[in-house]
Amino acid sequence: MAIFRKLWWFFEREKKHYLLGITALIIVALAQLLPPWVIGKVIDEIASKHVHMRNILFYIFLLVMSAIVQYSFRYIWRTNIWGSAARLEKTLRERLFDHFTLMDQIFYHKYRTGDLMAYATMNLTAIQNVAGSGILTFIDSFITGTITIIAMMIFVDIRLTILALLPLPLLSLMAKFLGDRLHDAFRKAQDAFSDLNDKVQESVTGIKVIKTFGQEKEDVQDFKEKVNLVIAKNKKVALFDSLYDPLITLIIGLTYVVTIIIGGGYVVKGTISIGQLVSFMSYIGMLVWPMFAVGQLFNVLERGNASYDRVFELFKEKSHIIEKQTGIAEKARGTIQIDLDEFTYPDGQNPVLQDIHLQIPTGKTLGIVGKTGSGKTTLLSLLLRTYDDYKGSIYFGDYSIKDYRLDAYLPAIGYVPQDHFLFSTTIAENICFANPEYGEEKMIQAAKQAAIHEDILQMPNAYETLVGERGISLSGGQKQRISIARAFITEPNLLILDDALSAVDAKTEEAILEQIRQKENHSSMIIVAHRLSSVMHADEIIVLEDGRIAERGTHQELLANQAWYAKMWHQQQLENDFDQRGAE
């Protein structure tokens, strides 16, 4: 019953609906007592050979009224109890999705996508069942069982009732024993389902890679193993669950045996009539549902309890990015000043960035180059407030980036990542993602600046063309340029291109960068690139090596240094010359 205490906050909020639903359940339970009583009365009249039509019509009237009352009030409890359960699901789904949007990168490193999908589906459904079928089963079984037992005592015989119910304590003992094991088994089944969910998500996302390397059989085999594990765990849940029904059947059988032996003796002695015995047997039949409901109830409650614990463990996770609710609400603008002494990843041991001191005046461009793993993307992550736990300071204008509210700071940045994620909707909706109210003129202008407008016009439905999941119907270069247009349209005060031009040719790259430079009062810009031609026109270029600035200066100054930058420049020029000769 612990899950009821955990959900008490919701039951209090919906108390009017639950009280109405429970009242309707009580009325239905009372109405159900009439038919067995009527049957007993009719049998007694038949046995006495004094059947009066007036009495028969009265009994028929009672049966009809009982049916109407049950029908009407069943509708009332269903709409109130099931309706409240649906509202609980809605509340938890919204809260969980809001929680996902507030979490930081550390959270998504800890939890896999498949796990989170399981939380949002299977677990929430199990919790909803507690507020719906759990409450119904608990209240209905308790009310129906209690009222039926009272009717057995009043309408038949109290001694027979007590004797017939002697096997019932065995049910509560076994229910407790099986319930504990069901809770543990279901939790393990949920964990296995999460792993399976994650496997499916990874396989569908990476299907191209799987096919390219010919790993279909191995992937299917891995999937089958996870499916078998889920089945094995759920079989254990089903095993404990299935033990309830035979137990209840045994208890009901014992109750019937006691009733037939002792009740038959009472009839012979004249203590009760034959009609009362038949009513008593009917009432025992009515107890079958409450007893079976106990088994179903423990199943629902243990599943819901395990799911509630899992979901609310997730809610306990806190983002490491602390937003000041009273922070600066104006859109960030001005010179960017980076004075970073040291940064280490939360799960790391050694610093990945050290002694980074940079200034990017308004309208100026910084180029960042270096070997893979030198810290380029990590530096951008700090600017984007993916991580906040570092030694030093980063200022945007006159204020530390930690002093801004996130909804004022992040919209000031147009970020084009290495992984160009597109939503499975139209090109227009992808470009206008930041604000669907952007007009067509502004959208087309952003597309032209990203050198993708002409390509879009060649597509079947132009800007209304569906791009498919993650932009699967587009080439790598087209996805990059749509991502760039999505950043351009927001008119950011800082534009970050994180190796965002790698999939376009040199001519297109130069056209995009020239469009940016020609804009009046164009935004400050950070270009991270492996192709040095992307940064050659930057106002300052830094070379990162092992998390430190190894070189800095303009393109010409770095060429004159004859260090890593100059060597890479000459190497890339030779490669370009070789490619051009090959093309000829």
C-alpha positions in Angstrom: 0.0 0.0 0.0 3.1 2.3 0.0 2.2 3.5 -3.5 -1.0 5.0 -2.2 1.0 7.1 0.3 3.3 8.2 -2.5 0.4 9.3 -4.7 -1.5 11.0 -1.9 -0.5 14.4 -3.3 -2.5 13.5 -6.4 -5.5 11.9 -4.6 -5.8 15.1 -2.5 -5.9 17.2 -5.6 -8.6 15.0 -7.2 -10.5 14.2 -4.0 -13.8 15.5 -5.4 -13.7 13.1 -8.3 -12.5 10.2 -6.3 -15.2 10.8 -3.6 -17.9 10.9 -6.2 -16.5 7.7 -7.9 -16.2 5.9 -4.5 -19.8 6.9 -3.6 -21.0 5.5 -6.9 -19.1 2.3 -6.2 -20.8 1.9 -2.9 -24.2 2.4 -4.4 -23.4 -0.3 -7.1 -22.3 -2.7 -4.4 -25.5 -2.2 -2.4 -27.6 -2.7 -5.6 -25.8 -6.0 -6.2 -27.1 -7.4 -3.0 -30.7 -7.4 -4.2 -30.6 -10.2 -6.8 -29.4 -13.0 -4.4 -31.9 -11.9 -1.8 -34.7 -11.9 -4.3 -33.7 -15.4 -5.6 -33.8 -16.7 -2.0 -37.2 -15.2 -1.4 -38.6 -16.7 -4.6 -37.2 -20.2 -3.8 -38.7 -20.0 -0.4 -42.2 -19.1 -1.9 -41.8 -22.0 -4.4 -40.8 -24.4 -1.6 -43.8 -23.3 0.5 -46.1 -23.8 -2.6 -47.6 -20.4 -2.0 -46.6 -18.4 -5.0 -48.3 -15.0 -5.3 -48.2 -13.1 -8.6 -48.1 -9.8 -6.8 -44.9 -10.8 -5.0 -43.3 -12.1 -8.2 -44.0 -8.7 -10.0 -42.5 -6.9 -7.0 -39.4 -9.1 -7.1 -39.1 -8.4 -10.9 -39.4 -4.7 -10.2 -36.6 -4.9 -7.7 -34.4 -6.8 -10.2 -35.0 -4.2 -12.9 -34.3 -1.3 -10.5 -31.1 -3.0 -9.4 -30.0 -3.2 -13.0 -30.8 0.4 -13.8 -29.0 1.7 -10.6 -25.9 -0.4 -11.3 -25.8 0.7 -15.0 -26.2 4.4 -14.1 -23.7 4.5 -11.2 -21.1 2.4 -13.0 -21.0 5.1 -15.6 -20.4 7.7 -12.8 -17.5 5.9 -11.2 -15.9 5.0 -14.5 -15.8 8.7 -15.7 -14.6 10.0 -12.4 -12.0 7.3 -11.5 -10.7 6.6 -15.0 -10.8 10.3 -15.8 -8.6 11.1 -12.7 -6.2 8.4 -13.7 -5.9 10.0 -17.2 -5.1 13.3 -15.6 -2.4 11.7 -13.5 -0.8 10.3 -16.6 -1.0 13.8 -18.3 0.6 15.4 -15.2 3.4 13.0 -15.0 4.1 13.0 -18.8 4.3 16.8 -18.8 6.5 16.9 -15.7 8.8 14.2 -17.1 9.2 15.9 -20.5 9.8 19.3 -18.7 12.4 17.5 -16.6 14.1 16.1 -19.7 14.3 19.6 -21.3 15.9 21.0 -18.1 18.6 18.4 -17.7 22.2 19.0 -18.8 24.7 17.0 -20.8 25.8 15.0 -17.7 22.3 13.6 -17.3 22.2 12.4 -20.9 25.6 10.8 -20.6 24.2 8.9 -17.6 20.9 7.7 -19.1 20.5 6.2 -22.5 17.7 7.1 -24.9 16.1 3.7 -24.6 16.0 4.0 -20.8 14.3 7.4 -21.0 11.8 6.1 -23.5 10.9 3.2 -21.1 10.4 5.7 -18.3 8.1 7.8 -20.5 6.0 4.8 -21.6 5.9 1.6 -19.6 6.6 3.2 -16.2 4.1 6.0 -16.5 1.4 3.5 -17.7 2.0 1.4 -14.6 1.6 4.4 -12.3 -1.5 5.4 -14.1 -3.0 2.0 -13.5 -2.6 2.5 -9.8 -4.7 5.7 -9.9 -7.3 3.9 -12.1 -7.7 0.2 -11.8 -5.7 0.2 -8.5 -8.1 2.5 -6.7 -11.1 0.8 -8.4 -9.9 -2.7 -7.4 -9.0 -1.7 -3.9 -12.2 0.2 -3.1 -14.5 -2.1 -5.0 -13.1 -5.3 -3.6 -13.2 -3.9 -0.1 -16.7 -2.4 -0.4 -18.2 -5.4 -2.2 -16.6 -7.9 0.1 -17.5 -6.0 3.3 -21.1 -5.4 2.2 -21.6 -8.9 1.0 -20.3 -10.4 4.3 -22.6 -8.1 6.2 -25.6 -9.2 4.0 -24.6 -12.8 4.6 -24.8 -12.2 8.4 -28.0 -10.2 8.3 -30.0 -12.1 5.7 -28.8 -15.6 6.5 -26.8 -16.5 9.6 -23.9 -15.0 11.4 -22.5 -18.3 12.6 -22.4 -19.8 9.1 -20.8 -16.6 7.8 -18.0 -16.8 10.3 -17.3 -20.5 9.7 -17.4 -20.0 5.9 -14.9 -17.2 6.0 -12.3 -19.0 8.2 -10.0 -19.8 5.2 -9.7 -16.0 4.3 -6.7 -15.2 6.5 -4.6 -17.6 4.4 -5.2 -15.3 1.5 -3.7 -12.2 3.1 -0.6 -14.1 4.3 0.1 -15.5 0.8 -0.7 -12.1 -0.8 2.1 -10.5 1.3 4.5 -13.3 0.5 3.9 -13.1 -3.2 3.6 -9.3 -3.3 7.2 -8.8 -2.1 8.6 -11.2 -4.7 6.4 -9.6 -7.5 7.8 -6.2 -6.7 11.4 -7.3 -7.1 10.7 -9.4 -10.2 8.8 -6.6 -11.9 11.6 -4.1 -11.3 14.1 -6.5 -12.9 11.7 -6.9 -15.8 11.5 -3.1 -16.3 15.3 -2.9 -16.3 15.5 -5.6 -19.0 12.8 -3.8 -21.0 14.8 -0.5 -20.8 17.9 -2.3 -22.3 15.7 -3.7 -25.1 14.3 -0.3 -25.8 17.8 1.2 -26.0 18.9 -1.6 -28.3 16.0 -1.0 -30.7 16.7 2.7 -30.7 20.4 2.3 -31.4 19.8 -0.3 -34.2 17.2 1.8 -36.0 19.4 4.9 -35.8 22.5 3.0 -36.9 21.0 0.8 -39.5 23.2 2.2 -42.3 26.4 1.4 -40.3 25.1 -2.1 -39.5 24.4 -2.8 -43.1 27.6 -1.3 -44.3 29.7 -3.6 -42.1 27.5 -6.6 -42.8 26.5 -7.0 -39.1 22.8 -7.7 -39.6 23.0 -11.3 -38.3 25.1 -10.3 -35.2 22.7 -7.4 -34.5 19.6 -9.6 -34.8 21.3 -12.2 -32.5 22.0 -9.5 -29.9 18.4 -8.3 -30.2 17.1 -11.9 -29.7 19.2 -12.3 -26.6 17.8 -9.1 -25.1 14.2 -10.2 -26.1 14.8 -13.6 -24.4 16.0 -11.8 -21.3 12.9 -9.6 -21.2 10.7 -12.7 -21.7 12.5 -14.6 -18.9 12.1 -11.7 -16.5 8.4 -11.3 -17.4 7.9 -15.0 -17.0 9.1 -14.7 -13.5 6.6 -11.8 -13.0 3.9 -14.0 -14.5 4.8 -16.9 -12.3 4.3 -15.0 -9.1 1.2 -13.3 -10.5 -0.3 -16.6 -11.6 0.0 -18.1 -8.1 -2.8 -15.8 -6.9 -5.6 -17.4 -9.0 -5.1 -21.0 -7.8 -4.8 -19.8 -4.2 -8.1 -17.9 -4.5 -9.8 -20.9 -6.2 -8.6 -23.1 -3.3 -10.0 -20.7 -0.7 -13.3 -20.3 -2.5 -13.5 -24.1 -2.8 -12.9 -24.5 0.9 -15.6 -21.9 1.6 -18.1 -23.8 -0.5 -17.3 -27.0 1.3 -17.9 -25.4 4.7 -21.1 -23.9 3.5 -22.5 -27.1 2.0 -21.7 -29.2 5.0 -22.6 -26.8 7.8 -25.3 -24.9 5.9 -26.9 -28.2 4.8 -27.1 -29.2 8.5 -28.7 -25.8 9.4 -31.4 -26.4 6.7 -32.1 -29.9 8.0 -32.4 -28.5 11.6 -34.6 -25.6 10.4 -32.1 -22.9 11.5 -32.2 -21.4 8.0 -34.4 -22.0 5.0 -33.4 -23.6 1.7 -33.9 -20.1 0.1 -31.5 -18.6 2.6 -28.9 -21.3 1.8 -29.2 -20.5 -2.0 -28.8 -16.8 -1.2 -25.8 -17.6 0.9 -24.2 -19.6 -1.9 -24.9 -16.7 -4.3 -23.2 -14.3 -1.9 -20.2 -16.5 -1.8 -20.2 -16.3 -5.6 -20.1 -12.5 -5.2 -17.0 -12.9 -3.0 -15.1 -14.5 -5.8 -14.5 -11.1 -7.5 -13.1 -9.4 -4.3 -10.8 -12.3 -3.7 -9.6 -12.3 -7.3 -9.3 -8.6 -7.1 -6.8 -8.9 -4.3 -4.5 -10.8 -6.6 -5.0 -8.3 -9.4 -4.6 -5.4 -6.8 -1.2 -6.6 -5.6 -0.1 -7.0 -9.2 -1.1 -3.4 -10.1 0.3 -1.9 -6.8 3.6 -3.6 -7.0 4.1 -2.7 -10.7 3.1 0.8 -9.9 5.3 1.1 -6.8 8.3 -0.2 -8.7 7.6 2.2 -11.6 7.0 5.2 -9.2 10.3 4.6 -7.5 12.1 4.5 -10.9 10.5 7.7 -12.2 10.9 9.7 -9.1 14.6 8.6 -8.8 14.8 10.3 -12.2 13.1 13.4 -10.9 15.7 13.6 -8.1 18.4 14.2 -10.8 19.4 17.8 -10.8 21.0 19.8 -13.6 24.5 21.1 -12.9 23.6 24.2 -14.8 22.1 26.6 -12.2 20.0 29.3 -13.8 19.5 32.5 -11.8 15.8 33.2 -11.9 16.6 36.8 -11.0 19.3 36.9 -13.6 19.7 39.3 -16.5 16.8 39.1 -18.9 18.2 41.2 -21.7 19.6 39.4 -24.7 23.4 39.0 -24.3 25.5 41.3 -26.5 28.9 42.8 -26.6 32.6 41.7 -26.4 33.2 38.1 -25.3 36.0 37.8 -22.8 37.3 34.3 -21.9 39.6 33.9 -19.0 39.7 30.1 -18.4 42.2 28.8 -15.9 41.2 25.2 -15.9 38.3 22.8 -16.9 38.0 19.1 -16.1 35.0 16.9 -17.1 32.8 15.9 -14.2 33.8 12.2 -14.6 37.4 13.0 -15.6 40.7 13.1 -13.7 42.8 15.5 -15.7 42.1 19.0 -17.1 41.1 19.1 -20.7 41.5 22.9 -21.0 44.0 25.2 -19.3 45.1 28.8 -19.5 42.7 29.9 -22.3 42.6 33.7 -22.4 40.7 35.2 -25.4 38.8 38.3 -26.4 36.3 38.5 -29.3 35.2 42.1 -29.9 31.7 42.8 -31.4 31.7 41.9 -35.1 35.0 40.2 -35.1 35.8 36.6 -35.9 37.9 34.0 -34.0 39.1 30.9 -35.7 39.9 27.8 -33.7 42.0 24.9 -35.1 43.9 22.0 -33.8 44.2 18.3 -33.8 41.3 16.0 -33.0 40.9 16.0 -29.2 42.7 19.2 -28.6 39.7 20.8 -26.8 38.0 22.8 -29.6 34.4 21.5 -29.0 34.9 21.5 -25.3 35.7 25.2 -25.3 32.4 25.8 -27.2 30.5 23.7 -24.7 31.6 26.1 -22.0 30.4 29.0 -24.0 27.1 27.3 -24.6 26.8 26.6 -20.8 26.8 22.8 -21.3 29.1 22.8 -18.3 29.4 25.5 -15.7 31.9 24.0 -13.3 35.2 25.5 -14.4 37.9 27.7 -12.9 37.9 31.2 -14.4 35.3 33.4 -16.0 33.5 33.9 -19.3 31.9 37.3 -20.0 29.5 38.2 -22.7 29.4 42.0 -22.7 29.6 43.4 -19.1 28.2 40.3 -17.4 29.4 36.8 -16.7 27.5 34.3 -18.7 26.3 32.7 -15.5 24.5 35.9 -14.5 22.2 35.7 -17.5 18.9 33.8 -17.6 19.2 31.0 -20.0 16.3 32.3 -22.1 18.2 35.6 -22.5 21.7 34.1 -23.0 21.2 31.1 -25.4 19.0 33.0 -28.0 21.9 35.4 -28.4 24.0 32.5 -29.8 23.5 30.9 -33.2 25.1 27.5 -33.0 25.8 25.1 -35.9 27.1 21.8 -34.5 29.2 19.1 -36.1 26.2 16.7 -36.0 23.6 18.5 -38.0 20.3 17.3 -36.4 17.2 18.0 -38.5 13.7 17.3 -37.4 11.5 15.0 -39.4 9.3 17.8 -40.8 9.6 20.3 -43.7 12.6 22.3 -44.6 10.7 25.5 -43.8 9.9 24.3 -40.3 13.5 23.3 -39.7 14.8 26.7 -40.8 12.2 28.5 -38.7 12.6 26.2 -35.7 13.6 29.0 -33.3 10.4 30.9 -34.1 7.6 29.6 -36.4 6.4 33.1 -36.9 9.4 34.1 -39.0 8.0 35.3 -42.4 8.8 33.7 -45.8 11.0 36.6 -46.8 13.3 36.2 -43.8 13.4 32.5 -44.3 14.5 32.8 -47.9 17.1 35.4 -47.0 18.6 33.0 -44.4 18.6 30.2 -47.0 20.4 32.4 -49.6 23.0 33.4 -47.0 23.6 29.6 -46.3 23.8 28.9 -50.1 20.9 26.4 -49.9 18.1 28.4 -51.5 18.7 27.1 -55.1 19.0 23.5 -53.9 15.7 23.8 -52.1 13.9 25.2 -55.2 15.0 22.0 -57.1 13.3 19.8 -54.5 9.8 18.3 -55.2 7.9 20.6 -52.8 10.6 23.3 -52.4 10.5 24.6 -48.8 7.6 22.3 -47.9 9.7 19.2 -48.7 9.8 16.7 -45.9 13.4 15.9 -44.9 12.7 12.6 -43.2 14.0 11.5 -39.8 17.2 13.3 -39.0 17.2 14.7 -42.5 17.8 11.3 -44.1 16.6 12.4 -47.5 19.2 15.1 -47.8 23.0 15.0 -48.5 25.5 15.9 -45.8 26.2 19.3 -47.4 22.5 20.1 -47.7 21.9 19.2 -44.0 24.8 21.4 -43.0 23.5 24.4 -45.0 20.0 24.1 -43.6 21.5 24.0 -40.1 23.4 27.2 -41.0 20.3 28.9 -42.3 18.5 27.9 -39.0 21.2 29.7 -37.1 21.3 32.7 -39.5 17.6 33.4 -39.3 17.8 34.2 -35.5 20.2 37.1 -36.2 22.4 36.0 -33.3 25.0 38.3 -31.6 27.4 35.4 -31.6 27.5 32.8 -34.4 29.4 29.6 -33.7 30.3 27.3 -36.6 31.6 24.0 -35.2 33.2 22.4 -38.2 30.0 23.3 -39.9 31.4 23.7 -43.4 33.2 20.4 -43.7 30.6 18.8 -46.0 30.5 21.7 -48.6 33.1 22.4 -51.3 35.6 25.2 -50.9 33.7 27.5 -53.3 30.4 27.1 -51.4 32.3 27.6 -48.1 33.8 30.9 -49.3 30.4 32.1 -50.6 28.8 31.4 -47.2 31.6 33.2 -45.3 31.5 36.1 -47.7 27.7 36.5 -47.1 28.4 36.8 -43.4 31.2 39.3 -43.8 29.1 41.5 -46.1 26.3 41.8 -43.6 26.2 45.2 -41.9 27.0 45.0 -38.2 27.4 41.2 -38.6 27.6 39.2 -35.4 30.7 38.1 -33.7 31.7 34.7 -35.0 33.7 31.6 -33.8 34.7 29.2 -36.5 36.0 25.8 -35.5 37.5 24.0 -38.5 39.8 21.3 -39.7 40.0 22.9 -43.1 42.2 25.9 -42.5 40.7 27.8 -45.5 37.6 28.2 -43.3 39.5 30.4 -40.8 42.0 32.2 -43.0 40.0 35.5 -43.0 39.4 35.4 -39.2 40.6 38.4 -37.2 42.4 36.1 -34.9 43.2 32.4 -35.1 44.3 30.1 -32.2 45.8 26.7 -32.4 44.8 24.4 -29.5 47.1 21.6 -28.5 46.3 19.3 -25.5 43.8 21.9 -24.1 46.2 24.9 -24.3 46.8 27.7 -26.8 49.9 26.6 -28.7 49.8 29.4 -31.4 47.8 32.5 -32.0 47.7 35.4 -34.5 46.4 36.2 -38.0 46.6 33.8 -40.9 49.8 35.6 -42.2 51.4 35.7 -38.8 50.8 32.0 -38.2 52.3 31.1 -41.6 55.3 33.1 -40.7 55.7 31.1 -37.5 56.5 28.0 -39.5 54.8 25.9 -36.7 51.9 23.4 -36.8 49.5 25.8 -38.5 51.9 26.6 -41.4 52.7 22.9 -41.9 49.0 22.0 -42.0 48.3 24.9 -44.4 50.9 23.8 -46.9 49.8 20.2 -46.6 46.2 21.0 -47.3 47.2 23.2 -50.2 49.2 20.3 -51.7 46.1 18.1 -51.3 43.9 20.6 -53.0 46.3 20.9 -55.9 46.5 17.2 -56.2 42.6 16.9 -56.2 42.3 19.6 -58.9 44.8 17.8 -61.1 43.0 14.6 -60.6 39.7 16.2 -61.6 41.2 17.5 -64.8 
